[in-house]
Every structure is written in C-alpha cells, then in structure tokens.
Amino acid sequence: MVAVDGTVIPDTRRRLPGRGAWLHPDPQCLRNAEKRRAFPRALRARGALDVEGVREHVERFGKTVAGSPRDRHEARKQVDPS
C-alpha cells in the first residue's frame, strides 16, 4: 500500500514511488489498521487517509484466498524430504 494524494492505494506490482506498507488480504486486518490509525503512521502522512480503494482490493482478493490452508488452521511449514 502507498499513499497518493491523500488516498491509500494497493501497489500490487510494488512499483509506485513513496513509502509503502504491508497489509494481510484480510478484512479484519484492514479494520484493525483503520481503528489503530496505522496507515497515516506507517506511510508517514499527515491527517486522515482514504482507504476505500484498499477496502475494495481486500474484499476482491480475500475471496480468492478463502480456501487457503490458513483459513482452515492447517498451515504448516513444508519440509523437503530429501
């Protein structure tokens, strides 16, 4: 995520200039970040930032990740048997 003109936007290709921040593709993480006012602090921006674009991205991306092992609490470290 990067701040551009007072708006936080997802930088999926990691090419936009400026200070960036990471966010899990989970709506709960976004709510927590908003509640804690983490975006202005992490991006070193003054004042409130609009996160509507990030919210749409998380909702869209979160649907594709819904069947991941992390959601089923089965995430385990994979070990190479060789």
DOKEZA-816062 format. One record per atom (N, C-alpha, C): residue number from 1; residue in one letter; x, y, z. Coordinates in Angstrom, 2 decimals. Layout:
<nodes>
 seq type    east   north      up
 NUM    A       X       Y       Z
...
</nodes>
This chain:
<nodes>
 seq type    east   north      up
   1    M    0.84   -1.16    0.00
   1    M    0.00    0.00    0.00
   1    M    0.89    1.24    0.00
   2    V    0.48    2.22   -0.74
   2    V    1.16    3.51   -0.76
   2    V    0.12    4.62   -0.70
   3    A    0.54    5.78   -0.24
   3    A   -0.34    6.94   -0.18
   3    A   -0.07    7.84   -1.38
   4    V   -1.14    8.15   -2.12
   4    V   -1.05    9.04   -3.27
   4    V   -2.15   10.08   -3.14
   5    D   -1.77   11.33   -2.96
   5    D   -2.72   12.44   -2.84
   5    D   -3.79   12.19   -1.79
   6    G   -3.40   11.71   -0.61
   6    G   -4.35   11.52    0.48
   6    G   -5.18   10.25    0.39
   7    T   -4.84    9.37   -0.53
   7    T   -5.57    8.12   -0.71
   7    T   -4.59    6.96   -0.63
   8    V   -4.97    5.93    0.12
   8    V   -4.15    4.73    0.19
   8    V   -4.59    3.81   -0.94
   9    I   -3.63    3.38   -1.75
   9    I   -3.96    2.50   -2.86
   9    I   -3.06    1.26   -2.81
  10    P   -3.58    0.12   -3.25
  10    P   -2.75   -1.08   -3.29
  10    P   -1.70   -0.97   -4.39
  11    D   -0.49   -1.35   -4.08
  11    D    0.61   -1.35   -5.03
  11    D    1.02   -2.80   -5.26
  12    T    0.20   -3.53   -6.00
  12    T    0.41   -4.96   -6.16
  12    T    1.69   -5.29   -6.92
  13    R    2.13   -4.40   -7.78
  13    R    3.36   -4.66   -8.54
  13    R    4.59   -4.11   -7.85
  14    R    4.40   -3.40   -6.74
  14    R    5.49   -2.80   -5.95
  14    R    6.36   -1.88   -6.79
  15    R    5.71   -1.02   -7.55
  15    R    6.44   -0.13   -8.44
  15    R    6.17    1.35   -8.16
  16    L    5.17    1.67   -7.38
  16    L    4.82    3.07   -7.15
  16    L    5.84    3.73   -6.22
  17    P    6.12    5.00   -6.45
  17    P    7.10    5.69   -5.60
  17    P    6.51    6.02   -4.24
  18    G    7.38    6.20   -3.28
  18    G    6.97    6.60   -1.95
  18    G    7.10    5.47   -0.95
  19    R    6.81    5.80    0.28
  19    R    6.91    4.84    1.37
  19    R    5.74    3.87    1.28
  20    G    6.00    2.61    1.48
  20    G    4.97    1.58    1.38
  20    G    4.66    0.94    2.72
  21    A    3.56    0.22    2.76
  21    A    3.15   -0.52    3.95
  21    A    2.52   -1.83    3.50
  22    W    2.61   -2.84    4.35
  22    W    2.05   -4.15    4.06
  22    W    0.76   -4.34    4.82
  23    L   -0.14   -5.15    4.26
  23    L   -1.41   -5.47    4.90
  23    L   -1.82   -6.86    4.46
  24    H   -2.22   -7.69    5.41
  24    H   -2.74   -9.02    5.05
  24    H   -4.02   -8.84    4.24
  25    P   -4.28   -9.71    3.28
  25    P   -5.52   -9.59    2.49
  25    P   -6.72  -10.12    3.27
  26    D   -6.95   -9.55    4.43
  26    D   -8.00   -9.99    5.34
  26    D   -8.79   -8.76    5.79
  27    P  -10.10   -8.77    5.62
  27    P  -10.90   -7.61    6.03
  27    P  -10.72   -7.24    7.50
  28    Q  -10.50   -8.23    8.37
  28    Q  -10.31   -7.94    9.79
  28    Q   -9.01   -7.17   10.01
  29    C   -7.96   -7.51    9.29
  29    C   -6.71   -6.77    9.40
  29    C   -6.88   -5.32    8.95
  30    L   -7.66   -5.12    7.90
  30    L   -7.93   -3.76    7.44
  30    L   -8.70   -2.97    8.50
  31    R   -9.72   -3.60    9.09
  31    R  -10.48   -2.91   10.15
  31    R   -9.58   -2.55   11.32
  32    N   -8.71   -3.47   11.71
  32    N   -7.79   -3.19   12.82
  32    N   -6.84   -2.05   12.47
  33    A   -6.32   -2.04   11.25
  33    A   -5.42   -0.97   10.83
  33    A   -6.12    0.38   10.84
  34    E   -7.38    0.41   10.39
  34    E   -8.13    1.67   10.41
  34    E   -8.39    2.12   11.84
  35    K   -8.77    1.18   12.69
  35    K   -9.07    1.51   14.08
  35    K   -7.83    2.06   14.80
  36    R   -6.69    1.48   14.50
  36    R   -5.44    1.91   15.14
  36    R   -4.79    3.09   14.44
  37    R   -5.41    3.55   13.35
  37    R   -4.86    4.64   12.53
  37    R   -3.44    4.32   12.09
  38    A   -3.26    3.09   11.62
  38    A   -1.94    2.61   11.25
  38    A   -1.45    3.17    9.92
  39    F   -2.34    3.44    8.98
  39    F   -1.89    3.90    7.67
  39    F   -1.17    5.24    7.71
  40    P   -1.75    6.27    8.34
  40    P   -1.01    7.54    8.38
  40    P    0.34    7.41    9.09
  41    R    0.40    6.58   10.11
  41    R    1.65    6.41   10.85
  41    R    2.67    5.64    9.99
  42    A    2.25    4.53    9.39
  42    A    3.18    3.70    8.61
  42    A    3.65    4.42    7.35
  43    L    2.75    5.18    6.74
  43    L    3.10    5.87    5.49
  43    L    3.63    7.27    5.73
  44    R    3.72    7.65    7.00
  44    R    4.21    8.98    7.41
  44    R    3.47   10.09    6.71
  45    A    2.14    9.99    6.76
  45    A    1.29   11.00    6.14
  45    A    0.59   11.80    7.24
  46    R    0.33   13.04    6.96
  46    R   -0.38   13.88    7.91
  46    R   -1.86   13.84    7.63
  47    G   -2.65   13.70    8.67
  47    G   -4.10   13.70    8.52
  47    G   -4.63   12.33    8.14
  48    A   -5.95   12.28    7.97
  48    A   -6.62   11.02    7.63
  48    A   -6.39   10.68    6.16
  49    L   -6.36    9.38    5.88
  49    L   -6.21    8.90    4.51
  49    L   -7.44    8.12    4.11
  50    D   -7.83    8.25    2.85
  50    D   -8.96    7.50    2.31
  50    D   -8.50    6.09    1.97
  51    V   -9.19    5.06    2.50
  51    V   -8.78    3.67    2.28
  51    V   -9.82    2.88    1.49
  52    E  -10.72    3.56    0.80
  52    E  -11.77    2.87    0.05
  52    E  -11.21    1.94   -1.03
  53    G  -10.17    2.38   -1.73
  53    G   -9.56    1.55   -2.76
  53    G   -8.94    0.29   -2.18
  54    V   -8.34    0.42   -1.02
  54    V   -7.76   -0.75   -0.34
  54    V   -8.87   -1.69    0.11
  55    R   -9.95   -1.13    0.62
  55    R  -11.08   -1.96    1.07
  55    R  -11.63   -2.80   -0.08
  56    E  -11.80   -2.18   -1.24
  56    E  -12.29   -2.92   -2.41
  56    E  -11.30   -4.00   -2.83
  57    H  -10.02   -3.67   -2.79
  57    H   -8.99   -4.65   -3.16
  57    H   -8.98   -5.84   -2.19
  58    V   -9.07   -5.57   -0.90
  58    V   -9.06   -6.65    0.10
  58    V  -10.29   -7.52   -0.05
  59    E  -11.44   -6.92   -0.28
  59    E  -12.66   -7.72   -0.46
  59    E  -12.57   -8.60   -1.70
  60    R  -12.02   -8.06   -2.78
  60    R  -11.88   -8.82   -4.02
  60    R  -10.82   -9.91   -3.87
  61    F   -9.67   -9.56   -3.30
  61    F   -8.58  -10.52   -3.15
  61    F   -8.89  -11.56   -2.08
  62    G   -9.56  -11.16   -1.02
  62    G   -9.90  -12.08    0.07
  62    G  -10.78  -13.22   -0.39
  63    K  -11.62  -13.00   -1.41
  63    K  -12.49  -14.06   -1.92
  63    K  -11.69  -15.14   -2.62
  64    T  -10.59  -14.77   -3.27
  64    T   -9.78  -15.77   -3.97
  64    T   -8.92  -16.57   -3.01
  65    V   -8.71  -16.07   -1.81
  65    V   -7.86  -16.75   -0.83
  65    V   -8.70  -17.53    0.17
  66    A  -10.00  -17.50    0.04
  66    A  -10.89  -18.08    1.05
  66    A  -10.64  -19.56    1.32
  67    G  -10.18  -20.32    0.35
  67    G   -9.95  -21.75    0.57
  67    G   -8.53  -22.10    0.96
  68    S   -7.75  -21.13    1.34
  68    S   -6.35  -21.39    1.66
  68    S   -6.22  -22.15    2.97
  69    P   -5.13  -22.89    3.16
  69    P   -4.94  -23.63    4.41
  69    P   -4.95  -22.74    5.64
  70    R   -4.56  -21.48    5.50
  70    R   -4.54  -20.58    6.64
  70    R   -5.94  -20.42    7.23
  71    D   -6.96  -20.38    6.36
  71    D   -8.33  -20.25    6.83
  71    D   -8.80  -21.50    7.57
  72    R   -8.25  -22.64    7.22
  72    R   -8.65  -23.90    7.85
  72    R   -7.76  -24.25    9.03
  73    H   -6.86  -23.33    9.41
  73    H   -5.94  -23.54   10.52
  73    H   -5.07  -24.78   10.32
  74    E   -4.74  -25.06    9.06
  74    E   -3.92  -26.23    8.75
  74    E   -2.56  -25.81    8.20
  75    A   -2.23  -24.54    8.28
  75    A   -0.98  -24.09    7.71
  75    A    0.19  -24.68    8.50
  76    R    1.02  -25.38    7.81
  76    R    2.20  -25.99    8.42
  76    R    3.40  -25.73    7.53
  77    K    4.54  -25.67    8.14
  77    K    5.76  -25.48    7.38
  77    K    6.07  -26.72    6.58
  78    Q    6.33  -26.56    5.30
  78    Q    6.66  -27.67    4.44
  78    Q    8.14  -27.98    4.56
  79    V    8.46  -29.24    4.71
  79    V    9.84  -29.68    4.84
  79    V   10.20  -30.53    3.63
  80    D   11.34  -30.25    3.05
  80    D   11.82  -31.02    1.90
  80    D   12.34  -32.36    2.40
  81    P   11.78  -33.49    1.91
  81    P   12.18  -34.79    2.43
  81    P   13.56  -35.24    1.98
  82    S   14.20  -34.54    1.06
  82    S   15.50  -35.01    0.55
  82    S   16.66  -34.67    1.45
</nodes>
